[in-house]
Amino acid sequence: MKATIQRLYSKMESLIAKYEAVNEQHHLSLSRIEELSKEIELHEQAIKQLEEKNKILKLSTSIQSEQGDNKAARKKINELVREIDKCIALLNK
């Protein structure tokens, strides 16, 4: 009887040790997930910034290619100003 109790106690200690190891690994995994989520967010922000830069470069290139045509350049600038005004109006809502 004493041997049976000793085996059960030994198995219980083993299970507790395994539980603690798995629990620690779980917490490490959660921390890693949080780190990766933050990294993804930073990359998404960088992508948005690069897309904006790309848009600005495309617009500046299109305006530069039309340097001889002042009316087209003015029209493009007016379109940009209207788009900015719309954005400001949306932000003010």
C-alpha positions in Angstrom: 0.0 0.0 0.0 2.8 2.4 0.9 4.5 1.6 -2.4 1.3 2.5 -4.3 1.0 5.8 -2.6 4.7 6.5 -3.3 4.2 5.8 -7.0 1.1 8.0 -7.1 3.0 10.8 -5.4 5.9 10.4 -7.8 3.5 10.5 -10.8 1.8 13.5 -9.4 5.1 15.4 -9.0 6.0 14.5 -12.6 2.6 15.8 -13.8 3.0 19.0 -11.9 6.5 19.5 -13.3 5.2 18.9 -16.9 2.3 21.3 -16.3 4.6 24.0 -15.1 6.9 23.5 -18.1 3.9 23.6 -20.5 2.5 26.7 -18.7 5.9 28.5 -19.0 6.1 27.6 -22.7 2.6 29.0 -23.1 3.5 32.3 -21.5 6.6 32.5 -23.7 4.5 31.8 -26.8 2.1 34.6 -25.8 4.9 37.0 -25.3 6.3 36.1 -28.8 2.9 36.5 -30.3 2.7 40.0 -28.8 6.1 40.9 -30.1 5.3 39.7 -33.6 2.0 41.6 -33.6 3.8 44.8 -32.7 6.3 44.1 -35.5 3.5 43.5 -38.0 1.9 46.8 -37.0 5.2 48.6 -37.5 5.6 47.0 -40.9 2.1 48.0 -41.9 2.8 51.6 -40.9 6.0 51.6 -42.9 4.1 50.2 -45.9 1.5 52.9 -45.6 4.2 55.6 -45.5 5.9 54.1 -48.5 2.7 54.0 -50.4 2.1 57.7 -49.7 5.6 58.5 -50.8 5.0 56.5 -54.0 1.8 58.4 -54.6 3.6 61.7 -54.1 6.4 60.6 -56.5 3.9 59.6 -59.1 2.1 62.9 -58.9 5.3 64.9 -59.0 6.5 62.9 -62.0 3.2 63.5 -63.8 3.4 67.3 -63.0 7.0 67.4 -64.2 6.2 65.7 -67.4 3.6 68.4 -68.1 5.9 71.3 -67.4 5.3 72.8 -70.8 1.5 72.7 -70.2 0.9 75.1 -67.4 -2.9 74.7 -67.6 -2.6 70.9 -67.0 -0.2 71.5 -64.0 -2.6 74.0 -62.5 -5.5 71.6 -63.0 -3.5 68.8 -61.2 -2.7 71.1 -58.3 -6.3 72.2 -58.0 -7.4 68.6 -57.9 -4.9 67.9 -55.2 -6.1 71.0 -53.2 -9.7 69.8 -53.5 -8.7 66.3 -52.3 -6.9 67.8 -49.3 -9.9 69.9 -48.5 -12.1 66.9 -48.6 -9.8 65.1 -46.2 -9.8 68.0 -43.9 -13.5 68.2 -44.0 -13.7 64.4 -43.1 -11.3 64.9 -40.2 -13.4 67.8 -38.8 -16.6 65.6 -38.7 
